[in-house]
Amino acid sequence: MNMPLNNPAPGAYSAALTLLPQQTKQMSAAQAAQRPNQQEKAMLLDLLRTRRSVRRYTEQPVETEKINQILEAARLAPSSKSKWPWQLVVVRERERLDQLAAAKPHGAAFLKHAPLAIVVCGDTAASDVWVEDCSIAAFLLHLEATDLGLASCWVQLRLREHDEQQSAPDYVARILHLPPHLQPLAMVAIGYPAESKAALDPTELRKDRISSERLGEPWRS
Ligand SMILES: Cc1cc2nc3c(=O)[nH]c(=O)nc-3n(C[C@H](O)[C@H](O)[C@H](O)COP(=O)(O)O)c2cc1C
């Protein structure tokens, strides 16, 4: 179920969470966990409700400052055994974006009209759970883009085919000059939105996927 929700001002959510770098250094994890008040927690939920996969972008380039914030969000991701087994490749050249748009027959073509893609590549030699770590980083990119008033969409590469001869990750690896141990997992297309999508109404959303104590026993909130 969708409900209309006005998009908040870019950065509104992160502005509410006033953790400055120097403060994070001084603050213990326990203190930080207690810090956000109820209103701030509700703002994270608002961000999650507003986040949608948006595939149409204007031609306006994404400012480098915003790209840096998006990259910071990914760099803040938790990681199994603190390996951070990923490399992020920022792609802005039109010709290269057009090549990436052809990575697979379906679900990537809209990159032809995106001003930016960040390709999340997993280091398969560094960690056995690179898929999980890369997925968290990719999602945080997507979420931070939403917070900045940008549109974005995940483009799946892992386990997808470019054509009958080549996998989508192999095709992308060639374009980005990746060595064999770096596997491109996903490309996150980012730009200014050329369409608006309704926010999600969580009241009934996928409640049937939640059980209490044992599978199938409804969770009654
Ligand atoms: C793991 C994953 C892979 C996805 N792959 C693609 C993709 O290749 N192409 C695409 O257009 N959207 C892709 N999406 C976006 C989904 O289609 C989208 O999240 C879903 O339809 C729900 O819509 P929403 O994100 O607006 O809530 C992917 C999303 C995830 C989480």
The ligand as an ORCA input file, in Angstrom:
! r2SCAN-3c Opt
* xyz 0 1
  C      19.228     -7.223     -4.565
  C      18.448     -6.291     -5.458
  C      18.604     -6.371     -6.820
  C      17.909     -5.500     -7.657
  N      18.150     -5.533     -8.999
  C      17.541     -4.645     -9.803
  C      17.894     -4.583    -11.185
  O      18.770     -5.304    -11.685
  N      17.246     -3.680    -11.962
  C      16.270     -2.848    -11.447
  O      15.726     -2.060    -12.220
  N      15.926     -2.867    -10.125
  C      16.552     -3.724     -9.297
  N      16.269     -3.737     -7.951
  C      15.239     -2.852     -7.405
  C      13.959     -3.646     -7.060
  O      13.289     -3.931     -8.250
  C      13.103     -2.822     -6.084
  O      13.803     -2.653     -4.865
  C      11.762     -3.487     -5.788
  O      10.956     -3.520     -6.944
  C      10.984     -2.748     -4.691
  O      10.747     -1.398     -5.086
  P      11.265     -0.183     -4.173
  O      12.758     -0.306     -4.066
  O      10.841      1.066     -4.900
  O      10.609     -0.317     -2.817
  C      16.979     -4.575     -7.100
  C      16.830     -4.508     -5.714
  C      17.566     -5.327     -4.902
  C      17.427     -5.185     -3.396
*
